[in-house]
Amino acid sequence: MSMVTIMRETTFTDLRNNAKAFFDAVEAGETVRVYRKGKPVADIVPLPSTEPSWKKRPPTRLTIKGLSLTKEILADRDSADS
């Protein structure tokens, strides 16, 4: 199985004139190769994510039909203190 990497190519002048668009692409996961006088001089690559994958998922609420979990937790705490 091979990985496909999306790579944009641009000249140094075009990068300078349209930097926001290219950096938006990098933030979206693309790599941008920069050419000067027809020769590649740099690859702008996204940084690896520092956020764990489990934090990227939206949280799901724990629910049990007909039961208030908040009230049950508070009641359990109260009974533990007694």
FIMI-518504 format. One line per field, with one value per residue: x, y, z of N, C-alpha, C in turn; residue number from 1. Coordinates in nm, 4 decimals. Layout:
N
n.X	c(X, ...)
n.Y	c(Y, ...)
n.Z	c(Z, ...)
ca.X	c(X, ...)
ca.Y	c(Y, ...)
ca.Z	c(Z, ...)
c.X	c(X, ...)
c.Y	c(Y, ...)
c.Z	c(Z, ...)
nr	c(NUM, ...)
This chain:
82
n.X	c(0.0846, 0.0674, 0.1518, -0.0019, 0.1150, 0.0152, 0.1421, 0.2152, 0.3541, 0.5594, 0.6886, 0.9499, 0.8835, 0.6052, 0.5288, 0.6011, 0.4237, 0.1766, 0.1616, -0.0154, -0.2136, -0.0577, 0.0474, -0.1898, -0.2574, -0.0493, -0.1085, -0.3361, -0.2329, -0.0859, 0.2178, 0.4496, 0.6518, 0.9201, 1.0522, 1.3416, 1.4671, 1.4063, 1.5001, 1.4541, 1.4366, 1.3368, 1.1209, 0.8145, 0.6721, 0.4012, 0.3927, 0.4235, 0.1351, 0.0795, -0.1173, -0.2901, -0.4551, -0.6979, -0.8001, -0.8888, -1.1310, -1.4783, -1.6210, -1.8276, -2.1393, -2.2089, -2.4821, -2.7673, -3.0748, -3.3469, -3.2131, -3.0379, -2.7180, -2.5547, -2.6892, -2.6730, -2.3947, -2.3384, -2.4947, -2.3648, -2.1162, -2.1965, -2.2846, -2.0458, -1.9046, -2.0352)
n.Y	c(-0.1178, 0.2168, 0.5511, 0.8553, 1.1712, 1.5014, 1.7552, 2.0848, 2.3058, 2.5893, 2.9098, 3.1130, 3.3842, 3.3761, 3.2514, 3.4477, 3.6510, 3.5325, 3.4238, 3.3664, 3.1935, 2.9695, 2.8946, 2.8387, 2.6075, 2.4409, 2.4247, 2.2745, 2.0317, 1.9880, 1.9761, 2.2178, 2.2816, 2.4871, 2.6742, 2.8253, 3.0042, 2.7862, 2.5654, 2.3369, 2.4673, 2.4586, 2.2775, 2.3245, 2.1999, 2.0508, 2.0666, 1.7912, 1.6773, 1.7821, 1.7224, 1.4657, 1.1953, 1.1135, 1.3416, 1.4870, 1.3967, 1.4715, 1.5133, 1.2610, 1.2451, 1.0793, 0.8942, 0.7587, 0.6305, 0.7760, 0.8267, 1.0434, 1.1139, 1.2989, 1.3524, 1.0976, 1.0638, 1.2727, 1.1840, 0.9483, 1.0481, 1.1892, 0.9767, 0.8448, 1.0218, 1.0097)
n.Z	c(0.0000, -0.0922, 0.0055, -0.0804, -0.1373, -0.1332, -0.3276, -0.3831, -0.6254, -0.6695, -0.7663, -0.6226, -0.6330, -0.6781, -0.4406, -0.2563, -0.3318, -0.2857, -0.0302, 0.1874, 0.0799, 0.0135, 0.2647, 0.3962, 0.2571, 0.3409, 0.6143, 0.5851, 0.5330, 0.3029, 0.1043, -0.0041, -0.2729, -0.3475, -0.6122, -0.7539, -1.0122, -1.1724, -1.0334, -0.7628, -0.4360, -0.1805, 0.0427, 0.1839, 0.4587, 0.6474, 1.0045, 1.2321, 1.4068, 1.7387, 1.9036, 2.0668, 1.8979, 2.0119, 2.1231, 1.9112, 1.8313, 1.8638, 2.1895, 2.3402, 2.4981, 2.7971, 2.8494, 3.0102, 2.9595, 3.1280, 3.3640, 3.5739, 3.5464, 3.6707, 3.9133, 4.0269, 4.0569, 4.2387, 4.4546, 4.5148, 4.5959, 4.8237, 4.9859, 5.0228, 5.1771, 5.4176)
ca.X	c(0.0000, 0.1513, 0.0924, 0.0009, 0.1344, -0.0216, 0.2480, 0.2019, 0.4813, 0.5482, 0.8139, 0.9747, 0.8075, 0.4638, 0.5141, 0.6072, 0.3030, 0.0558, 0.2054, -0.1280, -0.2761, 0.0315, 0.0544, -0.3189, -0.2469, 0.0398, -0.1874, -0.4338, -0.1631, -0.0123, 0.3573, 0.4725, 0.7906, 0.9505, 1.1568, 1.4056, 1.5371, 1.3787, 1.5552, 1.3903, 1.5209, 1.2796, 0.9900, 0.7461, 0.5938, 0.3287, 0.4505, 0.3407, 0.0396, 0.1206, -0.2384, -0.3226, -0.5693, -0.8229, -0.8521, -0.9427, -1.2705, -1.5672, -1.6606, -1.9635, -2.1995, -2.2484, -2.6208, -2.8466, -3.2135, -3.4244, -3.1280, -2.9528, -2.5857, -2.5044, -2.7496, -2.6196, -2.2562, -2.3451, -2.5468, -2.2579, -2.0186, -2.2540, -2.2857, -1.9073, -1.8610, -2.1065)
ca.Y	c(0.0000, 0.3355, 0.6764, 0.9620, 1.3009, 1.6122, 1.8557, 2.1995, 2.3615, 2.7323, 2.9839, 3.1971, 3.5084, 3.3458, 3.2271, 3.5774, 3.7278, 3.4601, 3.3443, 3.3191, 3.0772, 2.8543, 2.8502, 2.7742, 2.4718, 2.3656, 2.3957, 2.1711, 1.9045, 1.9788, 2.0185, 2.3136, 2.2847, 2.6200, 2.6764, 2.9529, 2.9893, 2.6532, 2.4587, 2.3312, 2.5201, 2.4327, 2.2156, 2.3713, 2.0833, 2.0713, 2.0078, 1.6824, 1.7196, 1.7579, 1.6882, 1.3235, 1.1706, 1.1002, 1.4748, 1.5438, 1.3537, 1.5459, 1.4311, 1.2069, 1.2505, 0.9518, 0.9048, 0.6385, 0.6762, 0.7783, 0.8394, 1.1613, 1.0718, 1.4004, 1.3274, 0.9715, 1.0876, 1.3526, 1.0998, 0.8547, 1.1239, 1.2162, 0.8527, 0.8110, 1.1153, 0.9796)
ca.Z	c(0.0000, -0.1000, 0.0521, -0.1790, -0.0741, -0.2206, -0.3270, -0.4724, -0.6687, -0.6957, -0.7732, -0.5065, -0.6511, -0.6556, -0.2961, -0.1889, -0.3632, -0.2437, 0.0850, 0.2691, 0.0157, 0.0245, 0.4039, 0.4250, 0.2027, 0.4305, 0.7350, 0.5496, 0.5169, 0.1769, 0.0981, -0.1124, -0.3200, -0.3988, -0.7142, -0.7868, -1.1402, -1.2257, -0.9497, -0.6306, -0.3280, -0.0477, 0.0614, 0.3052, 0.4997, 0.7729, 1.1248, 1.2850, 1.5089, 1.8773, 1.9775, 2.0531, 1.8101, 2.0867, 2.1524, 1.7887, 1.8173, 1.9543, 2.3044, 2.3395, 2.6313, 2.8547, 2.8926, 3.0348, 2.9509, 3.2508, 3.4816, 3.5754, 3.5927, 3.7630, 4.0445, 4.0785, 4.1008, 4.3611, 4.5619, 4.5498, 4.6723, 4.9544, 5.0649, 5.0556, 5.2822, 5.5417)
c.X	c(0.0889, 0.0751, 0.1044, 0.0118, 0.0981, 0.0884, 0.2158, 0.3419, 0.4604, 0.6864, 0.8280, 0.8909, 0.6590, 0.4366, 0.5107, 0.4785, 0.1744, 0.0827, 0.0881, -0.1903, -0.1880, 0.0416, -0.0786, -0.3166, -0.1585, -0.0335, -0.2896, -0.3670, -0.0836, 0.1330, 0.3709, 0.6210, 0.8127, 1.0692, 1.2111, 1.4917, 1.5260, 1.4318, 1.4844, 1.4867, 1.4663, 1.1489, 0.9337, 0.6489, 0.5191, 0.4021, 0.3622, 0.2517, 0.0930, 0.0017, -0.2682, -0.4500, -0.7012, -0.8815, -0.9152, -1.0889, -1.3581, -1.6101, -1.8039, -2.0148, -2.2393, -2.3901, -2.6811, -2.9906, -3.2833, -3.3417, -3.0440, -2.8176, -2.5274, -2.5589, -2.6943, -2.4768, -2.2556, -2.3967, -2.4392, -2.1499, -2.0680, -2.2525, -2.1450, -1.8553, -1.9237, -2.0445)
c.Y	c(0.1238, 0.4575, 0.7805, 1.0936, 1.4088, 1.7165, 1.9639, 2.2447, 2.5080, 2.7929, 3.0686, 3.3250, 3.4862, 3.3194, 3.3593, 3.6570, 3.6636, 3.3726, 3.2879, 3.1938, 2.9527, 2.8038, 2.7923, 2.6299, 2.3845, 2.3304, 2.2857, 2.0367, 1.8888, 2.0211, 2.1123, 2.3107, 2.4191, 2.6110, 2.8168, 2.9276, 2.8469, 2.5370, 2.4566, 2.3783, 2.4895, 2.3561, 2.2711, 2.2605, 2.1130, 2.0058, 1.8924, 1.7346, 1.6868, 1.7181, 1.5391, 1.3036, 1.1620, 1.2363, 1.5400, 1.5056, 1.4365, 1.4561, 1.3804, 1.2069, 1.1107, 0.9671, 0.7660, 0.6861, 0.6657, 0.7967, 0.9661, 1.1210, 1.1711, 1.3761, 1.1998, 0.9885, 1.1666, 1.2707, 1.0009, 0.9238, 1.1520, 1.0911, 0.8106, 0.8976, 1.0793, 0.8675)
c.Z	c(0.0000, -0.0514, -0.0577, -0.1032, -0.1744, -0.2108, -0.4297, -0.5096, -0.7026, -0.7100, -0.6473, -0.5146, -0.6249, -0.5072, -0.2212, -0.2107, -0.3106, -0.1215, 0.1652, 0.2099, 0.0298, 0.1688, 0.4513, 0.3755, 0.2913, 0.5594, 0.7095, 0.5209, 0.3887, 0.1956, -0.0203, -0.1468, -0.3882, -0.4947, -0.7308, -0.9101, -1.1928, -1.1438, -0.8141, -0.5221, -0.1899, -0.0600, 0.1907, 0.3426, 0.6288, 0.8888, 1.1709, 1.3976, 1.6478, 1.9634, 1.9591, 1.9722, 1.8867, 2.1215, 2.0300, 1.7679, 1.9103, 2.0700, 2.2894, 2.4825, 2.6739, 2.9082, 2.9129, 3.0438, 3.0869, 3.3766, 3.4681, 3.6332, 3.6925, 3.9033, 4.1068, 4.1305, 4.2309, 4.4787, 4.6079, 4.6322, 4.8139, 5.0441, 5.1035, 5.1692, 5.4170, 5.6173)
nr	c(1, 2, 3, 4, 5, 6, 7, 8, 9, 10, 11, 12, 13, 14, 15, 16, 17, 18, 19, 20, 21, 22, 23, 24, 25, 26, 27, 28, 29, 30, 31, 32, 33, 34, 35, 36, 37, 38, 39, 40, 41, 42, 43, 44, 45, 46, 47, 48, 49, 50, 51, 52, 53, 54, 55, 56, 57, 58, 59, 60, 61, 62, 63, 64, 65, 66, 67, 68, 69, 70, 71, 72, 73, 74, 75, 76, 77, 78, 79, 80, 81, 82)
